[in-house]
Amino acid sequence: MVVTPTAAVPAQVAFEDFFEAERGGLFGAVYLLTGNVDEAEEIVQDAFLALWERWDRVGALEHPSGYLYRTALNGFRSRRRRAARAARRLLPRPGSEDPYAAVDLHDEVVHALRALAPRKRAAIVLTELLDYDSAEAAELLGVKPATVRNLAMQARASLKRAMEREHE
């Protein structure tokens, strides 16, 4: 169904008559744009209000219905732009982190690290956070490199279990 503006309306037509003649067609066209009855009704009302405020000039036009449809289309576009701007302000940008989520994750990791045995915690912190290799960490801890690797592996498994429990 294609809805088009009606033919030219003579300049002497009263706004009320113009409203009655154009209301149904404009609503149908705007509803096709929005897909929402309430939004279409608001846009149609706003468009007619804008014409009513300028009826002395618009009523004298050869095709005031064209002006009406243009006004309604501009209202629709304006609503879409405002909605898009509001959504951009409210929604996080792709690739940006939620600072609160990062703090929560940091707290979870610290809590899980505190629950580890001291030797396991030392091994994982030295090898994963401070980037020591197992030989350097072993020297600092006074153990063999194999022991550091084993302690770090056990610590990773414990941390994984603790983090999974936090997110259940």
DSSP file (Angstrom, degrees, kcal/mol; ACC not computed):
  #  RESIDUE AA STRUCTURE BP1 BP2  ACC     N-H-->O    O-->H-N    N-H-->O    O-->H-N    TCO  KAPPA ALPHA  PHI   PSI    X-CA   Y-CA   Z-CA
    1    1 A M              0   0    0      0, 0.0     2,-0.5     0, 0.0     0, 0.0   0.000 360.0 360.0 360.0 120.0    0.0    0.0    0.0
    2    2 A V        -     0   0    0      2,-0.0     2,-0.5     0, 0.0    27,-0.1  -0.901 360.0-157.3-104.2 126.3    1.5    3.3   -1.1
    3    3 A V        +     0   0    0     -2,-0.5    22,-0.0    25,-0.1     0, 0.0  -0.899  15.1 178.3-106.1 127.5    0.2    6.4    0.6
    4    4 A T        -     0   0    0     -2,-0.5    25,-0.0     1,-0.0    21,-0.0  -0.901  36.4 -92.8-125.1 155.4    0.6    9.7   -1.2
    5    5 A P        -     0   0    0      0, 0.0     3,-0.1     0, 0.0    61,-0.1  -0.317  48.1-109.9 -61.8 148.5   -0.4   13.2   -0.3
    6    6 A T        -     0   0    0      1,-0.2    59,-0.1    15,-0.0     3,-0.1  -0.181  46.4 -75.3 -72.4 173.2   -3.8   14.2   -1.7
    7    7 A A  S    S-     0   0    0      1,-0.2    -1,-0.2    58,-0.1    58,-0.1  -0.022  72.0 -59.3 -63.7 172.6   -4.1   16.8   -4.5
    8    8 A A        -     0   0    0     55,-0.1    55,-0.2    -3,-0.1    -1,-0.2  -0.208  50.5-141.2 -56.9 142.4   -3.7   20.4   -3.9
    9    9 A V        -     0   0    0     53,-0.3    -1,-0.1    52,-0.2    56,-0.0  -0.910  25.4-108.4-106.8 131.6   -6.0   22.0   -1.4
   10   10 A P    >   -     0   0    0      0, 0.0     3,-1.7     0, 0.0    51,-0.1  -0.215  26.9-116.8 -59.4 152.1   -7.4   25.5   -2.2
   11   11 A A  T 3  S+     0   0    0      1,-0.3    50,-0.1    49,-0.2    51,-0.0   0.771 110.2  61.4 -62.5 -28.6   -6.0   28.3   -0.1
   12   12 A Q  T 3  S+     0   0    0     48,-0.1    -1,-0.3     2,-0.0     2,-0.1   0.470  75.2 118.8 -82.0   0.9   -9.3   29.2    1.5
   13   13 A V    <   -     0   0    0     -3,-1.7     2,-0.1    46,-0.2    -4,-0.0  -0.438  68.5-118.6 -66.9 136.1   -9.7   25.7    3.1
   14   14 A A     >  -     0   0    0     -2,-0.1     4,-2.3     1,-0.1     3,-0.3  -0.412  19.3-116.7 -72.9 151.9   -9.9   25.9    6.9
   15   15 A F  H  > S+     0   0    0      1,-0.2     4,-2.9     2,-0.2     5,-0.2   0.886 114.8  57.1 -56.8 -39.9   -7.3   24.1    8.9
   16   16 A E  H  > S+     0   0    0      1,-0.2     4,-2.2     2,-0.2    -1,-0.2   0.889 108.0  46.6 -60.8 -40.7   -9.9   21.8   10.4
   17   17 A D  H  > S+     0   0    0     -3,-0.3     4,-2.2     2,-0.2    -1,-0.2   0.907 112.6  49.8 -67.6 -41.8  -11.0   20.6    6.9
   18   18 A F  H  X S+     0   0    0     -4,-2.3     4,-2.1     2,-0.2     5,-0.2   0.918 110.0  51.9 -60.6 -44.3   -7.4   20.2    5.8
   19   19 A F  H  X S+     0   0    0     -4,-2.9     4,-2.3     1,-0.2    -2,-0.2   0.935 110.8  46.7 -58.2 -49.3   -6.8   18.2    9.0
   20   20 A E  H  < S+     0   0    0     -4,-2.2     4,-0.5     1,-0.2    -1,-0.2   0.871 114.0  48.6 -63.3 -37.6   -9.7   15.9    8.4
   21   21 A A  H  < S+     0   0    0     -4,-2.2     4,-0.3     1,-0.2    -1,-0.2   0.833 122.9  30.6 -71.9 -32.3   -8.7   15.4    4.7
   22   22 A E  H  X S+     0   0    0     -4,-2.1     4,-2.5    -5,-0.2     5,-0.3   0.648  94.5  86.6-103.5 -18.6   -5.0   14.6    5.5
   23   23 A R  H  X S+     0   0    0     -4,-2.3     4,-2.5    -5,-0.2     5,-0.2   0.904  91.5  44.9 -55.8 -51.5   -5.0   12.9    8.9
   24   24 A G  H  > S+     0   0    0     -4,-0.5     4,-2.3     1,-0.2    -1,-0.2   0.917 115.3  46.4 -62.2 -45.9   -5.6    9.3    7.8
   25   25 A G  H  > S+     0   0    0     -4,-0.3     4,-2.1     2,-0.2    -1,-0.2   0.907 114.0  47.7 -64.8 -42.3   -3.2    9.3    4.9
   26   26 A L  H  X S+     0   0    0     -4,-2.5     4,-2.7     2,-0.2     5,-0.3   0.920 110.7  51.6 -66.1 -42.7   -0.4   10.9    6.9
   27   27 A F  H  X S+     0   0    0     -4,-2.5     4,-2.7    -5,-0.3    -2,-0.2   0.928 109.7  50.3 -59.4 -44.1   -0.9    8.5    9.8
   28   28 A G  H  X S+     0   0    0     -4,-2.3     4,-1.7     1,-0.2    -1,-0.2   0.905 112.3  47.1 -59.9 -42.7   -0.7    5.5    7.4
   29   29 A A  H  X S+     0   0    0     -4,-2.1     4,-1.2     2,-0.2    -2,-0.2   0.924 114.6  45.3 -66.7 -44.1    2.5    6.9    5.8
   30   30 A V  H  X S+     0   0    0     -4,-2.7     4,-2.7     1,-0.2     5,-0.3   0.872 109.2  56.2 -69.9 -35.5    4.2    7.6    9.2
   31   31 A Y  H  X S+     0   0    0     -4,-2.7     4,-3.0    -5,-0.3    -1,-0.2   0.892 103.8  54.4 -62.5 -37.9    3.1    4.2   10.6
   32   32 A L  H  < S+     0   0    0     -4,-1.7    -1,-0.2    -5,-0.2    -2,-0.2   0.860 111.7  45.8 -62.3 -33.9    4.9    2.5    7.7
   33   33 A L  H  < S+     0   0    0     -4,-1.2    -2,-0.2    -5,-0.1    -1,-0.2   0.927 125.0  28.6 -72.1 -45.9    8.0    4.4    8.7
   34   34 A T  H  < S-     0   0    0     -4,-2.7    -2,-0.2     2,-0.1    -3,-0.2   0.850  80.6-147.8 -89.4 -36.4    7.9    3.8   12.4
   35   35 A G  S  < S+     0   0    0     -4,-3.0     2,-0.4    -5,-0.3    -4,-0.1   0.621  70.2 101.1  74.3  11.3    6.0    0.5   12.7
   36   36 A N     >  -     0   0    0     -6,-0.2     4,-2.5    -5,-0.2     5,-0.2  -0.985  62.8-153.9-136.2 122.3    4.6    1.8   16.0
   37   37 A V  H  > S+     0   0    0     -2,-0.4     4,-2.6     1,-0.2     5,-0.2   0.923  96.5  47.6 -61.3 -47.3    1.1    3.2   16.4
   38   38 A D  H  > S+     0   0    0      1,-0.2     4,-2.2     2,-0.2    -1,-0.2   0.921 114.1  45.7 -63.7 -44.6    1.9    5.4   19.4
   39   39 A E  H  > S+     0   0    0      1,-0.2     4,-2.3     2,-0.2    -1,-0.2   0.909 112.9  51.1 -65.7 -40.6    5.1    6.9   17.8
   40   40 A A  H  X S+     0   0    0     -4,-2.5     4,-2.5     1,-0.2    -2,-0.2   0.918 109.5  50.8 -62.2 -42.9    3.3    7.5   14.5
   41   41 A E  H  X S+     0   0    0     -4,-2.6     4,-2.5     1,-0.2    -1,-0.2   0.905 110.3  49.4 -62.0 -41.6    0.4    9.2   16.3
   42   42 A E  H  X S+     0   0    0     -4,-2.2     4,-2.6     2,-0.2    -1,-0.2   0.916 111.8  47.8 -64.3 -42.8    2.9   11.5   18.1
   43   43 A I  H  X S+     0   0    0     -4,-2.3     4,-2.4     2,-0.2    -2,-0.2   0.916 112.5  49.3 -64.8 -42.2    4.7   12.4   14.9
   44   44 A V  H  X S+     0   0    0     -4,-2.5     4,-2.6     2,-0.2     5,-0.2   0.928 111.9  48.4 -62.9 -45.1    1.4   13.1   13.1
   45   45 A Q  H  X S+     0   0    0     -4,-2.5     4,-2.5     1,-0.2    -2,-0.2   0.927 111.9  49.1 -61.0 -45.0    0.2   15.3   15.9
   46   46 A D  H  X S+     0   0    0     -4,-2.6     4,-2.4     2,-0.2    -1,-0.2   0.901 111.2  50.3 -61.6 -40.3    3.5   17.2   16.0
   47   47 A A  H  X S+     0   0    0     -4,-2.4     4,-2.0     2,-0.2    -2,-0.2   0.928 112.2  46.0 -65.3 -44.7    3.4   17.8   12.3
   48   48 A F  H  X S+     0   0    0     -4,-2.6     4,-2.8     1,-0.2    -1,-0.2   0.886 111.4  52.9 -66.2 -36.6   -0.2   19.1   12.3
   49   49 A L  H  X S+     0   0    0     -4,-2.5     4,-2.2    -5,-0.2    -1,-0.2   0.921 108.0  50.7 -62.6 -43.3    0.6   21.3   15.3
   50   50 A A  H  X S+     0   0    0     -4,-2.4     4,-0.7     1,-0.2    -1,-0.2   0.897 113.4  45.9 -62.1 -39.7    3.6   22.8   13.3
   51   51 A L  H >< S+     0   0    0     -4,-2.0     3,-0.8     2,-0.2     7,-0.2   0.908 109.2  54.3 -69.5 -41.2    1.3   23.5   10.4
   52   52 A W  H >< S+     0   0    0     -4,-2.8     3,-1.1     1,-0.3     4,-0.2   0.890 104.7  54.9 -58.9 -39.8   -1.5   24.9   12.5
   53   53 A E  H 3< S+     0   0    0     -4,-2.2    -1,-0.3     1,-0.3    -2,-0.2   0.768 121.1  30.8 -64.9 -24.5    1.1   27.4   14.0
   54   54 A R  T XX S+     0   0    0     -3,-0.8     4,-2.9    -4,-0.7     3,-1.5   0.102  81.0 124.2-117.4  20.0    1.9   28.5   10.4
   55   55 A W  H <>  +     0   0    0     -3,-1.1     4,-2.4     1,-0.3     5,-0.3   0.789  66.1  64.4 -59.8 -29.9   -1.4   28.0    8.7
   56   56 A D  H 34 S+     0   0    0     -4,-0.2    -1,-0.3     1,-0.2     4,-0.2   0.880 117.8  27.5 -60.8 -35.6   -1.7   31.6    7.5
   57   57 A R  H X4 S+     0   0    0     -3,-1.5     3,-0.6     2,-0.1     4,-0.3   0.883 125.4  46.0 -88.5 -46.7    1.4   30.9    5.3
   58   58 A V  H >< S+     0   0    0     -4,-2.9     3,-1.7     1,-0.2    -3,-0.2   0.883 106.6  58.8 -68.2 -38.8    1.1   27.2    4.7
   59   59 A G  T 3< S+     0   0    0     -4,-2.4    -1,-0.2    -5,-0.3   -46,-0.2   0.754 101.8  56.5 -62.3 -23.2   -2.6   27.3    3.9
   60   60 A A  T <  S+     0   0    0     -3,-0.6    -1,-0.3    -5,-0.3    -2,-0.2   0.546  85.5 106.9 -85.2  -7.8   -1.8   29.7    1.0
   61   61 A L  S <  S-     0   0    0     -3,-1.7   -52,-0.2    -4,-0.3    -3,-0.0  -0.312  78.8-124.1 -68.9 155.0    0.6   27.2   -0.6
   62   62 A E  S    S+     0   0    0      1,-0.3   -53,-0.3   -54,-0.1    -1,-0.1   0.883 107.3  22.2 -65.8 -37.6   -0.4   25.4   -3.7
   63   63 A H    >>  +     0   0    0    -55,-0.2     4,-1.1     1,-0.1     3,-1.0  -0.671  65.5 166.1-130.3  76.9    0.3   22.0   -2.1
   64   64 A P  H 3> S+     0   0    0      0, 0.0     4,-2.1     0, 0.0    -1,-0.1   0.767  75.7  67.1 -64.5 -22.1    0.1   22.3    1.7
   65   65 A S  H 3> S+     0   0    0      1,-0.2     4,-2.6     2,-0.2     5,-0.2   0.855  96.0  55.1 -67.2 -32.0   -0.1   18.6    2.0
   66   66 A G  H <> S+     0   0    0     -3,-1.0     4,-2.3     2,-0.2    -1,-0.2   0.907 107.9  48.6 -63.5 -41.4    3.5   18.3    0.7
   67   67 A Y  H  X S+     0   0    0     -4,-1.1     4,-2.4     2,-0.2    -2,-0.2   0.893 110.7  52.1 -63.3 -39.8    4.6   20.7    3.4
   68   68 A L  H  X S+     0   0    0     -4,-2.1     4,-2.3     2,-0.2    -2,-0.2   0.936 111.0  45.4 -61.9 -48.2    2.7   18.5    5.9
   69   69 A Y  H  X S+     0   0    0     -4,-2.6     4,-2.5     1,-0.2    -2,-0.2   0.894 112.8  51.0 -65.3 -39.2    4.4   15.3    4.8
   70   70 A R  H  X S+     0   0    0     -4,-2.3     4,-2.5     2,-0.2    -1,-0.2   0.909 110.2  50.3 -63.0 -41.9    7.9   17.0    4.8
   71   71 A T  H  X S+     0   0    0     -4,-2.4     4,-2.1     2,-0.2    -2,-0.2   0.909 111.6  47.6 -62.5 -43.2    7.3   18.2    8.3
   72   72 A A  H  X S+     0   0    0     -4,-2.3     4,-2.3     2,-0.2    -2,-0.2   0.913 111.6  49.9 -65.7 -42.5    6.3   14.7    9.5
   73   73 A L  H  X S+     0   0    0     -4,-2.5     4,-2.5     1,-0.2    -2,-0.2   0.906 110.4  50.2 -63.5 -41.2    9.3   13.1    7.8
   74   74 A N  H  X S+     0   0    0     -4,-2.5     4,-2.5     2,-0.2    -1,-0.2   0.891 109.6  51.8 -63.2 -38.7   11.6   15.7    9.4
   75   75 A G  H  X S+     0   0    0     -4,-2.1     4,-2.1     2,-0.2    -2,-0.2   0.904 109.6  49.7 -63.2 -41.1   10.0   14.9   12.8
   76   76 A F  H  X S+     0   0    0     -4,-2.3     4,-2.1     2,-0.2    -2,-0.2   0.940 112.4  46.8 -61.6 -48.0   10.6   11.2   12.3
   77   77 A R  H  X S+     0   0    0     -4,-2.5     4,-2.5     1,-0.2    -2,-0.2   0.899 110.5  52.8 -62.4 -41.0   14.2   11.8   11.4
   78   78 A S  H  X S+     0   0    0     -4,-2.5     4,-2.4     1,-0.2    -1,-0.2   0.908 108.5  50.0 -62.1 -42.4   14.7   14.1   14.3
   79   79 A R  H  X S+     0   0    0     -4,-2.1     4,-2.5     1,-0.2    -1,-0.2   0.910 110.5  50.2 -61.9 -42.5   13.4   11.5   16.7
   80   80 A R  H  X S+     0   0    0     -4,-2.1     4,-2.4     2,-0.2    -2,-0.2   0.913 110.7  48.9 -63.8 -42.4   15.7    8.8   15.3
   81   81 A R  H  X S+     0   0    0     -4,-2.5     4,-2.5     2,-0.2    -2,-0.2   0.927 112.0  48.5 -63.9 -43.8   18.7   11.1   15.6
   82   82 A R  H  X S+     0   0    0     -4,-2.4     4,-2.4     1,-0.2    -2,-0.2   0.910 112.0  49.4 -62.2 -41.6   17.8   11.9   19.3
   83   83 A A  H  X S+     0   0    0     -4,-2.5     4,-2.3     2,-0.2    -1,-0.2   0.899 111.2  49.4 -64.7 -40.1   17.3    8.2   20.1
   84   84 A A  H  X S+     0   0    0     -4,-2.4     4,-2.3     2,-0.2    -2,-0.2   0.909 111.4  49.0 -66.0 -41.7   20.7    7.3   18.5
   85   85 A R  H  X S+     0   0    0     -4,-2.5     4,-1.9     2,-0.2    -2,-0.2   0.915 111.9  49.1 -63.7 -41.9   22.5   10.1   20.4
   86   86 A A  H  X S+     0   0    0     -4,-2.4     4,-1.9     1,-0.2    -2,-0.2   0.902 110.8  50.3 -64.3 -40.5   20.9    8.9   23.7
   87   87 A A  H  X S+     0   0    0     -4,-2.3     4,-2.9     1,-0.2    -1,-0.2   0.898 108.4  52.1 -65.2 -39.9   21.8    5.3   23.0
   88   88 A R  H  < S+     0   0    0     -4,-2.3    -1,-0.2     1,-0.2    -2,-0.2   0.871 111.0  48.2 -64.8 -35.0   25.4    6.3   22.3
   89   89 A R  H  < S+     0   0    0     -4,-1.9    -1,-0.2    -5,-0.2    -2,-0.2   0.863 118.7  39.1 -71.2 -34.5   25.6    8.1   25.6
   90   90 A L  H  < S+     0   0    0     -4,-1.9    -2,-0.2    -5,-0.2    -3,-0.2   0.833 105.5  69.0 -86.9 -34.2   24.1    5.2   27.5
   91   91 A L  S  < S-     0   0    0     -4,-2.9     2,-0.1    -5,-0.2     0, 0.0  -0.646  88.0-110.5 -91.1 142.2   25.7    2.3   25.9
   92   92 A P        -     0   0    0      0, 0.0    -1,-0.1     0, 0.0     3,-0.1  -0.391  37.3-109.1 -66.7 146.4   29.4    1.5   26.3
   93   93 A R    >   -     0   0    0      1,-0.1     3,-2.3     4,-0.1     2,-0.1  -0.471  42.3 -91.8 -72.7 145.7   31.5    2.0   23.2
   94   94 A P  T 3  S+     0   0    0      0, 0.0    -1,-0.1     0, 0.0     3,-0.1  -0.362 114.4  18.9 -58.3 133.6   32.8   -1.1   21.6
   95   95 A G  T 3  S+     0   0    0      1,-0.3     2,-0.4    -3,-0.1    -2,-0.1   0.247  97.9 116.3  89.4 -13.2   36.2   -1.9   22.9
   96   96 A S    <   -     0   0    0     -3,-2.3    -1,-0.3     1,-0.0     2,-0.3  -0.719  60.4-132.9 -91.0 141.3   35.8    0.3   26.0
   97   97 A E        -     0   0    0     -2,-0.4    -4,-0.1    -3,-0.1     3,-0.1  -0.606  16.1-115.7 -91.4 149.8   35.8   -1.4   29.3
   98   98 A D     >  -     0   0    0     -2,-0.3     4,-1.9     1,-0.2     3,-0.3  -0.762  23.3-150.3 -79.1 116.6   33.4   -0.9   32.1
   99   99 A P  H  > S+     0   0    0      0, 0.0     4,-1.7     0, 0.0    -1,-0.2   0.824  95.2  53.3 -62.7 -30.4   35.6    0.6   34.9
  100  100 A Y  H  > S+     0   0    0      2,-0.2     4,-2.4     1,-0.2     5,-0.2   0.879 106.5  51.7 -71.6 -36.8   33.4   -0.9   37.6
  101  101 A A  H  > S+     0   0    0     -3,-0.3     4,-2.6     2,-0.2    -1,-0.2   0.889 108.1  52.5 -65.4 -38.3   33.7   -4.4   36.1
  102  102 A A  H  X S+     0   0    0     -4,-1.9     4,-2.3     2,-0.2    -1,-0.2   0.898 110.3  47.7 -64.4 -39.9   37.5   -4.0   36.0
  103  103 A V  H  X S+     0   0    0     -4,-1.7     4,-2.4     2,-0.2    -2,-0.2   0.917 111.8  50.1 -66.0 -43.0   37.5   -3.1   39.7
  104  104 A D  H  X S+     0   0    0     -4,-2.4     4,-2.2     1,-0.2    -2,-0.2   0.921 111.3  48.3 -61.2 -43.9   35.2   -6.0   40.6
  105  105 A L  H  X S+     0   0    0     -4,-2.6     4,-2.5     2,-0.2    -1,-0.2   0.911 110.0  52.3 -63.3 -42.3   37.5   -8.4   38.7
  106  106 A H  H  X S+     0   0    0     -4,-2.3     4,-2.6     1,-0.2    -1,-0.2   0.922 109.9  49.0 -58.8 -44.9   40.5   -7.0   40.5
  107  107 A D  H  X S+     0   0    0     -4,-2.4     4,-2.4     1,-0.2    -1,-0.2   0.894 110.3  50.9 -62.7 -40.3   38.8   -7.6   43.8
  108  108 A E  H  X S+     0   0    0     -4,-2.2     4,-2.5     2,-0.2    -2,-0.2   0.916 111.5  47.5 -63.2 -43.1   37.9  -11.1   42.9
  109  109 A V  H  X S+     0   0    0     -4,-2.5     4,-2.7     2,-0.2    -2,-0.2   0.929 112.2  48.9 -65.5 -45.1   41.5  -11.9   41.8
  110  110 A V  H  X S+     0   0    0     -4,-2.6     4,-2.2     1,-0.2    -2,-0.2   0.919 112.5  49.0 -60.4 -43.5   43.0  -10.4   45.0
  111  111 A H  H  X S+     0   0    0     -4,-2.4     4,-1.1     1,-0.2    -1,-0.2   0.917 112.6  47.4 -62.2 -43.7   40.5  -12.4   47.1
  112  112 A A  H  < S+     0   0    0     -4,-2.5     4,-0.5     1,-0.2     3,-0.2   0.884 111.0  51.7 -66.6 -38.4   41.3  -15.6   45.3
  113  113 A L  H >< S+     0   0    0     -4,-2.7     3,-1.3     1,-0.2    -2,-0.2   0.896 105.8  55.0 -64.7 -39.3   45.1  -15.0   45.6
  114  114 A R  H 3< S+     0   0    0     -4,-2.2    -1,-0.2     1,-0.3    -2,-0.2   0.799 101.6  59.0 -63.9 -27.6   44.7  -14.4   49.4
  115  115 A A  T 3< S+     0   0    0     -4,-1.1    -1,-0.3    -3,-0.2    -2,-0.2   0.642  89.3  95.3 -76.8 -13.9   43.0  -17.8   49.7
  116  116 A L  S <  S-     0   0    0     -3,-1.3    39,-0.0    -4,-0.5    -3,-0.0  -0.377  89.1 -97.5 -76.1 155.2   46.1  -19.6   48.2
  117  117 A A     >  -     0   0    0      1,-0.1     4,-2.8    -2,-0.1     3,-0.2  -0.432  41.3-110.1 -64.2 147.7   48.9  -21.1   50.4
  118  118 A P  H  > S+     0   0    0      0, 0.0     4,-2.5     0, 0.0     5,-0.2   0.856 116.5  49.1 -53.7 -41.9   51.8  -18.6   50.7
  119  119 A R  H  > S+     0   0    0      2,-0.2     4,-2.3     1,-0.2     5,-0.1   0.910 113.3  46.6 -67.0 -40.3   54.2  -20.7   48.6
  120  120 A K  H  > S+     0   0    0     -3,-0.2     4,-2.5     2,-0.2     5,-0.2   0.923 112.9  49.9 -65.5 -43.4   51.6  -21.1   45.8
  121  121 A R  H  X S+     0   0    0     -4,-2.8     4,-2.4     1,-0.2     5,-0.2   0.923 111.5  48.6 -61.1 -44.5   50.8  -17.4   45.9
  122  122 A A  H  X S+     0   0    0     -4,-2.5     4,-2.5    -5,-0.2     5,-0.2   0.909 111.5  50.0 -62.4 -42.8   54.5  -16.5   45.7
  123  123 A A  H  X S+     0   0    0     -4,-2.3     4,-2.2     1,-0.2     5,-0.3   0.919 113.9  43.8 -64.2 -44.1   55.1  -18.8   42.8
  124  124 A I  H  X>S+     0   0    0     -4,-2.5     4,-2.6     2,-0.2     5,-0.9   0.890 114.7  48.9 -71.2 -38.3   52.1  -17.5   40.8
  125  125 A V  I  X>S+     0   0    0     -4,-2.4     5,-2.2    -5,-0.2     4,-0.8   0.928 114.3  45.7 -66.3 -44.5   52.9  -13.8   41.5
  126  126 A L  I  <5S+     0   0    0     -4,-2.5     6,-2.8    -5,-0.2    -2,-0.2   0.917 122.9  34.0 -65.3 -43.0   56.6  -14.2   40.6
  127  127 A T  I  <5S+     0   0    0     -4,-2.2    -2,-0.2    -5,-0.2    -3,-0.2   0.877 130.3  27.8 -84.7 -37.0   56.0  -16.1   37.4
  128  128 A E  I  <5S+     0   0    0     -4,-2.6    -3,-0.2    -5,-0.3    -2,-0.1   0.876 130.6  29.3 -94.3 -42.2   52.7  -14.6   36.1
  129  129 A L  I  <<S+     0   0    0     -5,-0.9    -3,-0.2    -4,-0.8    -4,-0.1   0.858 130.6  33.1 -89.6 -37.1   52.6  -11.1   37.4
  130  130 A L  S   <S-     0   0    0     -5,-2.2    -3,-0.1    -6,-0.2    -4,-0.1   0.441  99.5-129.2-100.9   0.0   56.2  -10.2   37.7
  131  131 A D        +     0   0    0     -6,-0.3     2,-0.2     1,-0.2    -4,-0.2   0.765  49.0 155.9  59.7  32.4   57.4  -12.2   34.7
  132  132 A Y        -     0   0    0     -6,-2.8    -1,-0.2    -7,-0.2     2,-0.1  -0.629  42.2-123.1 -78.5 146.2   60.2  -14.1   36.4
  133  133 A D     >  -     0   0    0     -2,-0.2     4,-2.6     1,-0.1     5,-0.3  -0.433  32.3 -99.2 -81.4 170.3   61.1  -17.4   34.8
  134  134 A S  H  > S+     0   0    0      1,-0.2     4,-2.2     2,-0.2    14,-0.2   0.820 122.5  53.8 -63.2 -31.1   61.0  -20.5   37.0
  135  135 A A  H  > S+     0   0    0      2,-0.2     4,-2.0     1,-0.2    -1,-0.2   0.929 111.7  44.5 -68.7 -44.1   64.8  -20.5   37.6
  136  136 A E  H  > S+     0   0    0      2,-0.2     4,-2.0     1,-0.2    -2,-0.2   0.918 115.5  47.5 -65.2 -43.3   64.7  -16.9   38.8
  137  137 A A  H  X S+     0   0    0     -4,-2.6     4,-2.2     1,-0.2    -1,-0.2   0.883 110.1  53.8 -64.8 -37.6   61.6  -17.5   41.0
  138  138 A A  H  X>S+     0   0    0     -4,-2.2     5,-2.1    -5,-0.3     4,-1.6   0.899 107.4  50.5 -63.7 -40.9   63.2  -20.6   42.4
  139  139 A E  H  <5S+     0   0    0     -4,-2.0    -1,-0.2     1,-0.2    -2,-0.2   0.913 111.7  47.7 -63.3 -42.3   66.3  -18.7   43.4
  140  140 A L  H  <5S+     0   0    0     -4,-2.0    -2,-0.2     1,-0.2    -1,-0.2   0.865 118.3  40.7 -66.2 -35.4   64.2  -16.1   45.2
  141  141 A L  H  <5S-     0   0    0     -4,-2.2    -1,-0.2    -5,-0.2    -2,-0.2   0.606 108.3-122.1 -90.0 -12.2   62.1  -18.7   47.0
  142  142 A G  T  <5S+     0   0    0     -4,-1.6     2,-0.2     1,-0.3    -3,-0.2   0.844  75.1 105.9  74.5  33.6   65.0  -21.1   47.8
  143  143 A V  S   <S-     0   0    0     -5,-2.1    -1,-0.3    -6,-0.2    -2,-0.1  -0.763  76.9 -81.0-131.7 178.7   63.5  -24.0   45.9
  144  144 A K     >  -     0   0    0     -2,-0.2     4,-1.7     1,-0.1     3,-0.5  -0.501  37.9-117.1 -79.9 152.7   64.1  -25.9   42.7
  145  145 A P  H  > S+     0   0    0      0, 0.0     4,-2.4     0, 0.0     5,-0.2   0.861 116.1  57.4 -56.9 -36.8   62.7  -24.6   39.4
  146  146 A A  H  > S+     0   0    0      1,-0.2     4,-2.3     2,-0.2     5,-0.2   0.877 104.1  52.7 -62.9 -36.2   60.5  -27.7   39.0
  147  147 A T  H  > S+     0   0    0     -3,-0.5     4,-3.0     2,-0.2    -1,-0.2   0.906 108.3  50.1 -65.6 -41.4   58.9  -26.9   42.4
  148  148 A V  H  X S+     0   0    0     -4,-1.7     4,-2.7     2,-0.2     5,-0.2   0.929 111.1  49.0 -62.0 -45.0   58.1  -23.3   41.2
  149  149 A R  H  X S+     0   0    0     -4,-2.4     4,-2.1     1,-0.2    -2,-0.2   0.911 113.6  46.6 -61.2 -42.0   56.5  -24.7   38.1
  150  150 A N  H  X S+     0   0    0     -4,-2.3     4,-2.4     2,-0.2    -2,-0.2   0.925 113.3  48.0 -65.9 -46.0   54.5  -27.2   40.1
  151  151 A L  H  X S+     0   0    0     -4,-3.0     4,-2.4     1,-0.2    -2,-0.2   0.902 112.6  49.2 -61.9 -41.3   53.4  -24.6   42.7
  152  152 A A  H  X S+     0   0    0     -4,-2.7     4,-2.5     2,-0.2    -1,-0.2   0.887 110.3  50.9 -65.9 -39.4   52.4  -22.2   39.9
  153  153 A M  H  X S+     0   0    0     -4,-2.1     4,-2.1    -5,-0.2    -2,-0.2   0.922 112.1  46.7 -63.9 -44.4   50.4  -24.9   38.1
  154  154 A Q  H  X S+     0   0    0     -4,-2.4     4,-2.4     1,-0.2    -2,-0.2   0.895 111.9  51.6 -64.3 -39.6   48.6  -25.7   41.3
  155  155 A A  H  X S+     0   0    0     -4,-2.4     4,-2.9     2,-0.2    -2,-0.2   0.916 108.2  51.0 -63.8 -43.4   47.9  -22.0   42.0
  156  156 A R  H  X S+     0   0    0     -4,-2.5     4,-2.4     1,-0.2    -1,-0.2   0.913 111.1  48.7 -59.9 -43.1   46.5  -21.5   38.5
  157  157 A A  H  X S+     0   0    0     -4,-2.1     4,-2.1     2,-0.2    -1,-0.2   0.910 112.7  47.7 -64.3 -41.8   44.1  -24.5   39.0
  158  158 A S  H  X S+     0   0    0     -4,-2.4     4,-2.5     2,-0.2    -2,-0.2   0.913 112.4  49.2 -65.1 -42.7   43.0  -23.1   42.4
  159  159 A L  H  X S+     0   0    0     -4,-2.9     4,-2.7     2,-0.2     5,-0.2   0.903 109.5  52.2 -63.2 -40.9   42.5  -19.6   41.0
  160  160 A K  H  X S+     0   0    0     -4,-2.4     4,-2.2    -5,-0.2    -1,-0.2   0.931 111.6  46.1 -61.7 -45.7   40.4  -21.0   38.1
  161  161 A R  H  X S+     0   0    0     -4,-2.1     4,-2.1     1,-0.2    -2,-0.2   0.914 113.3  49.8 -63.1 -42.9   38.2  -23.0   40.5
  162  162 A A  H  X S+     0   0    0     -4,-2.5     4,-1.8     1,-0.2    -2,-0.2   0.905 111.6  47.8 -63.7 -41.9   37.8  -19.9   42.8
  163  163 A M  H  X S+     0   0    0     -4,-2.7     4,-1.3     1,-0.2    -1,-0.2   0.876 110.1  52.5 -68.6 -37.1   36.9  -17.6   39.9
  164  164 A E  H  < S+     0   0    0     -4,-2.2    -1,-0.2    -5,-0.2    -2,-0.2   0.890 108.5  51.0 -64.5 -38.3   34.4  -20.1   38.5
  165  165 A R  H >< S+     0   0    0     -4,-2.1     3,-1.2     1,-0.2    -2,-0.2   0.888 106.3  55.4 -65.0 -38.4   32.7  -20.3   42.0
  166  166 A E  H 3< S+     0   0    0     -4,-1.8    -1,-0.2     1,-0.2    -2,-0.2   0.831 110.5  45.7 -62.2 -32.2   32.5  -16.5   42.1
  167  167 A H  T 3<        0   0    0     -4,-1.3    -1,-0.2     1,-0.2    -2,-0.2   0.256 360.0 360.0-100.1  12.4   30.6  -16.5   38.7
  168  168 A E    <         0   0    0     -3,-1.2    -1,-0.2    -4,-0.1    -2,-0.1   0.471 360.0 360.0 -85.1 360.0   28.1  -19.2   39.5
